Amino acid sequence: MKVLDIKACEATTSLALPLFSDRVKAGFPSPADDHLQRRLDLNEELIAHPAATFLVRVTGDSMQEAGIFDNDTLVVDRSLNPVNKSVVVALLNGEFTVKYFSKIGSEIYLKPANKNYEPIKIKPSDDFEVWGVVTNAIHHFNAA
């Protein structure tokens, strides 16, 4: 999965949207379930460290089993250190990629979430840097 676009995340304004107290059911809606609990600020909900957070738009299918799909937008936090099974945005030999981070002993692997792709073992000769840990994914539905 490759990164299409990188954008800074500016949380200078508040975007408070209605948050309903009841969870939305996937079945038939109930007229009694329309109780507004509070307002939810998307900046507060999605961005823990605004100065260290950026957004990326991704392309490809290597992370689909992790719930990350082509054209999704990822919220990435540069202040977090990756641990095993973190989803990361990494720069590998001049190209951005999104994969699971895995460290076994001194060896680092970038692992896809799609059986059609092989893990990537990071070699000492590779130009490699983790740019940040993915904290949220915004999935874009196609309007039909």
N, C-alpha and C positions, 0 to 999 in steps of 0.2 A: 504494500500500500504506500503510495507516494503522496507527498504534500504538494498541493496545487498552489496554495496561496498562504502567506503568513501576514497577520494583521496584529497590531498592538491592541491591547485591551484597555480602553479608557473608561474607568468607572467614575467619571466626574459627575454624572447625573444619575438620578434615581429613576428606576422604572418599576414602580409598584403596581402590580396587577392583582386582581381579586383572586384569593385562594379560598376555596370552599371547604367547609369543615368535614364534609362527607367525601369519601373516596368515590371516584367515578366507577360505576359498574359497567362491565362489558356487555351486559344483558339489556333488559328493558329499563329505561329510566323511571325513577319514582318522583312524582311532583313534590313529595315531602323532603326531597334531598337538596333543596336549593337554599341552604343556609350559608351565608357568607361568614367565614370565621375571622379572617384578617386579610391584610394585603401582603403580598409577597414581592420583595424587591429581587429581581433576577440577578442584579449585581451581587447582592449579599448571598444569594442562594448558590450561585455558580462560581464566584470568584473570592477565594480566601485571601490571596495576596495580590492586590491589583497592580502594584508596581512590577511584579515578577510574572505577570500572566499575559499570555498572548493567545490568539485564536488561529487555527489552521483549517483550511478546507482540504479534504483528502480525496484521492482517487484510487480505485482498485478494489480488489476483493480479498486481500490476504488477511484481513482482520474481521471478516464477517461473522465468524463464530464467537467473537467477543462483542458482537452487537454494533460494530463500526462498519458502515457501508459507504459505498461510492458516493461522493458529494456531501458527506456529513461534515459538520464543523466541530472541531475538538477544542476544548478549553485546556490549555497547557500551562502548568505552573513550573517556572524555572527555579523556584526556591526550594523545591522538594528534591530529595535524593532518591533515586530509584532503588527499589528492593526487588527481590525475586517476584516475578509475576506482575510487576508494574507495567502498565502500557506507557511507552515512551515515544517521544519524537526524537529521533537521532539523526545526526549528520554522519553519513558513512561514505567516505571517498568522494565527497563533493555532492552527494545526493541525499535529500531528506527521505526518511522512511518512518513508518509507524509500526511498532512491533512490541511484543512482550519482551521485557528485559529479564535475562537469566544469568546469574553468576554462579558457577560451580568451581569452587577453589579459586584459582586465579584466572580462569577462562570465562569470557563473556560471550553470550549468545543473544542474538535477536531472533525471537521465535514468532512465526505467524500463527494466526488463529484460523487456519484453513489447511486442510490436509493435502491440498494440491501444491503447497509450497514447502520448501525445506528450510530448516533453521539456518541462520547465518552465524558462523563462528567468526568472532573478531580476531584477526591476526595482528601480531605486533607491527607489521608493516602497514596496516590499515590506518587511514586518517579517520578517527572515530571520536565523536563527542555526543553525549546525551544532552539535548537542548532543553528537555523538560519532561515532567510526568503529566500524563493526561489525567485530568480530574473529572471531566464530564464530556459527554458526546451529545451534540444536538443533531437529531435525525431529521432530515428534510423529506417530507412526503411529497410525491409528485401530485400535482393537481390534475385530475382527469376530467 
